[in-house]
Amino acid sequence: MLRQAFASTLMLVLLLGVAYPAVVTMVGQSLYPVQANGSLVLCDGRAVGSRLVAQRFDSDRYFHPRPSAAGEHGYDGRASGGFNQGPTSRALSDRLHETATRLRAGQPSTALPVDLFTASASGLDPHITVEAARFQARRVAQARDVSTVRVNALIDAMTEGREMGILGQPRVNVLMLNLVLDDGV
């Protein structure tokens, strides 16, 4: 009886712990090598980020992603997750008010897109809404000394549609938009 249990355990460890992961890795690397390696974005042969993970952009020359609660300073993939503050949390209310006030300083009469002052569930969402990108267009255009029309045209060109045509909403990948800005503006 003990021998059968040991043999079954060993067989399952080899099957599920070695064979299955090896096969899945080989299939992924063969059919989807870019995605299997993290959808890294390369510039001059050097990885500058991932299409799937937000990163911090602080300069006015760049579009900013959603706020991040991942890690002590945000945008830390090792600490992905929400900050778990409820709607009655004073700290959450203060943070949202502070962020909204800072964002409104440059455009007090413009409606503030919610995704610019609320973090995503993972804290690492690489996308913002088209409205959030347009809200930032004037700041980016002024910092780069180009027309807002030109920056809005780049936003239009970089807008990704709904998944499968029906899921989600049109969105803009912040890293990809910022790289296009660096290339062309």
Number of C-alpha atoms within 10 A of each C-alpha: 6 7 8 9 10 11 12 12 12 13 12 13 13 12 13 12 12 11 13 13 12 13 11 11 13 14 13 15 14 11 10 12 14 13 14 15 11 13 16 17 17 11 10 6 7 9 11 14 17 18 19 17 21 25 25 19 14 10 10 15 18 23 25 23 28 26 21 27 23 22 16 9 9 18 23 19 15 8 15 17 18 16 16 10 11 10 9 8 10 11 12 16 13 11 13 16 13 13 14 17 14 13 17 14 9 12 14 11 8 9 11 17 18 14 16 22 22 18 22 19 15 17 26 27 21 20 27 22 22 20 19 23 27 18 20 21 23 20 18 24 20 13 13 16 11 13 13 17 12 13 22 19 11 18 24 15 12 17 19 16 14 12 10 7 9 8 9 10 13 16 21 24 24 28 26 17 21 20 15 15 18 12 8 8 14
